Amino acid sequence: MEFVFEIILNLIGFVVGLAIGILSRIGFKNTGSPTLFRLTIAFLSISIGFGAVGAGYMIESLVIRSGEIESWVQTLGIGIQTIGYFFIAFSHSIKSFFPKSRYFRSIIVPLFVIPGNSIEHIIRSISFILLIYGTIETIMSYMESKKSGTIFVASGLGLLALGEFLGWYSVLFPESVLYFISISTKIVGLGALFVPISRVPLMGMKHGGSL
Amino acid sequence: MAAVYRTHMSIIGDILTTTRDEIPDETGASVTYLIRKANVSHARISKILETLVQQGLLEQTNSDRACKYKISPRGREFLQAYRGFREFAENFGLRI
């Protein structure tokens, strides 16, 4: 029962992340915007991260049946999600600190900035910091634009940060309900991210040229 | 008040919007008019206009020995999609 709940929650995260990632990809294909390119990487990473953890639980409950998910699967999934959170935070840092140049800053710079750790709680703490940064920047954007959609995204990122914090804290109390609360909070956060996106009138453009 | 940096994409959006909504006559907008409306240098706008014409987003017309530009049907579609995706990015507090 515990595994079923985790599988469902992770699959919801996978689907929501994938939907936003695909919309971003369509946007990038149509406009060539580096921002949409980074959002594509961010949300596809988040989706793959949730998917990896969900698949780990599924394989465990259907095939291995040892009663416990392999810790490296969990770490791998969270690590992939962290890459996604990094790209969201990085897009904001570019807007705030590097207002010029294009593709170099999209991909090359992050490789020199992101540290390579594989320990779960360190990854969670990195995710937390990135998400808090993204939340603060999004709130500041809301203060400028006053767009209601932006506050949904800020709330979503904030809930993802809270989810990461609780997930990190659950490492200290592995048998508690903290992990469930953590993943539930993250799913609600992803849902909040999707609310404004679902209201944006996006049409299927056929323009594929580079501007 | 801090200066707002405009991305390459937003300059294109401004040019297309001008050629759609603010052309002075039916023959289209001149380069000088677009420079004034989109607030871009001559060197930069020349490159952008060339690209937009090549991509089929703008139509170039010759009137009184001067080049003028009008938005094409494809440009209108692009502008509509651009606005949708701009809103998409703005929801994340970002600019495209």
Interface residues (C-beta under 8 A of the other chain):
Chain A: L23 S24 G27 N30 T31 G32 S33 T35 L36 L39 I88 S91 H92 K95 P99 K100 R102 E137 T138 I139 M140 S141 Y142 S145 K147 G149 T150 F152 V153 A154 P196 I197 V200 P201 L202 M203 M205 K206 H207 G209 L211
Chain B: Y5 T7 H8 M9 I12 T51 L52 Q54 Q55 L57 R74 E77 F78 Q80 A81 Y82 G84 F85 E87 F88 A89 E90 N91 F92 G93 L94 R95 I96
